[in-house]
Amino acid sequence: MRVPTLARALIFTAFVALTSLAGGCAGPTFVVQQYAGPVRPKETIATLRVNGFDSVRLMTLDDQDVAAPIVSDGRLHIELLPGRHAITVKNASAPDEPATPLAFTAEPGRVYRVTYSPDAKIFEVDRGADTLGRDATIP
């Protein structure tokens, strides 16, 4: 599913997450277009992936509130234009810890994911296998 605005998509994601829990649907992937305009080919944009089973909770993206629940077997793909992006994340396994601000430079055709190991970092990941690659976090 592709949604034109981030805010509308995140509200919808929360709704679908609740209905998925009630109905037992497995493994949805929500695709959100963060940029304005028509859909672009995946080799011209970057993707920020959030896995529902991870302890990472995305709070903000480029100063937009994106905090929305994701079902544990689901994931969120936020399509981004190439360039520098700032995010804020929280660790669901340590809810008393403050949110962590991070930044990265998104490259076209690449997929990124935040992990806690033990500190929050943004890694480039393999699109299919989701295995961690290089650390893309800007210090």
C-alpha positions in Angstrom: 0.0 0.0 0.0 1.4 3.4 -0.9 0.1 6.6 0.9 0.9 10.1 -0.2 1.5 11.8 3.1 3.5 10.6 6.1 0.9 11.7 8.7 -2.0 10.0 7.0 0.0 6.9 6.6 1.0 6.7 10.2 -2.6 7.1 11.4 -3.5 4.3 9.0 -0.6 2.2 10.2 -1.9 2.4 13.8 -5.4 1.5 12.6 -4.2 -1.5 10.6 -1.9 -2.6 13.5 -4.9 -2.7 15.8 -7.1 -4.6 13.3 -4.2 -7.0 12.5 -3.9 -7.9 16.1 -7.7 -8.5 16.3 -7.9 -10.4 13.0 -4.6 -12.4 13.1 -3.3 -11.1 9.8 0.4 -11.9 9.4 3.3 -9.8 8.3 2.1 -6.6 6.7 4.7 -4.2 5.2 3.5 -0.5 5.1 5.2 1.7 2.5 5.1 5.4 3.1 6.3 8.0 0.7 8.0 10.8 2.7 8.5 13.1 -0.3 6.0 15.1 -2.3 5.0 14.3 -5.9 4.6 11.1 -7.9 6.1 7.8 -7.0 9.7 7.4 -8.0 11.6 4.2 -9.0 13.2 2.5 -6.0 16.7 2.9 -7.5 16.3 6.7 -7.2 15.1 6.8 -3.6 16.3 5.4 -0.3 14.2 3.4 2.2 14.3 3.6 6.0 13.0 0.2 7.4 11.5 -0.3 10.8 10.8 -3.9 11.9 7.9 -4.4 14.3 9.8 -7.1 16.3 12.8 -4.8 17.0 13.0 -2.7 20.1 13.6 0.4 18.0 10.7 2.9 18.0 11.0 5.7 15.4 9.8 8.9 17.0 10.6 11.6 14.5 11.9 11.9 10.9 13.1 15.2 9.7 11.2 17.0 12.5 7.9 15.2 11.7 6.3 13.1 14.4 6.2 9.6 13.1 5.6 7.7 16.3 3.1 5.0 15.4 2.8 1.4 16.6 3.8 -1.4 14.2 2.6 -5.0 14.7 5.3 -7.3 15.9 5.3 -9.3 12.6 5.0 -6.2 10.4 7.4 -3.6 9.1 7.4 0.0 7.9 9.3 1.2 4.8 9.6 5.0 4.6 10.7 6.1 1.1 13.1 9.0 1.3 14.8 11.3 -1.2 18.6 11.0 -1.2 20.4 13.3 1.2 20.8 14.0 4.9 18.0 12.9 7.2 17.6 13.3 11.0 15.7 10.9 13.1 14.9 10.4 16.8 14.5 6.9 18.1 13.6 5.3 21.5 14.5 1.8 22.8 11.3 0.0 23.7 13.4 -2.4 25.9 14.5 0.7 28.0 11.5 3.0 28.0 13.0 5.2 30.7 15.9 6.2 28.6 15.6 9.4 26.6 15.1 9.5 22.9 18.3 9.4 20.8 18.8 11.8 17.9 20.7 10.3 14.9 21.5 11.4 11.3 22.5 9.7 8.1 23.0 10.5 4.4 20.6 8.4 2.4 21.8 7.1 -1.0 19.6 6.1 -3.9 18.7 2.5 -4.0 19.8 1.8 -0.4 17.9 0.5 2.6 18.6 1.6 6.1 17.6 0.4 9.6 18.3 1.5 13.1 19.6 -1.0 15.7 20.6 -0.9 19.3 23.8 -2.8 19.8 24.1 -1.4 22.5 23.9 2.2 21.3 21.5 3.3 18.5 23.1 3.3 15.1 21.8 3.5 11.5 23.0 0.7 9.3 22.7 0.0 5.6 20.9 -3.3 5.2 20.5 -5.9 2.4 17.1 -5.2 0.9 16.1 -8.9 0.8 17.9 -10.5 3.7 17.8 -7.5 6.0 21.4 -8.3 7.2 23.4 -5.4 8.5 26.0 -3.8 6.3 28.0 -0.6 6.9 27.3 1.8 9.7 25.7 4.9 8.0 25.4 6.9 11.2 26.8 10.4 10.9 28.9 11.1 14.1 
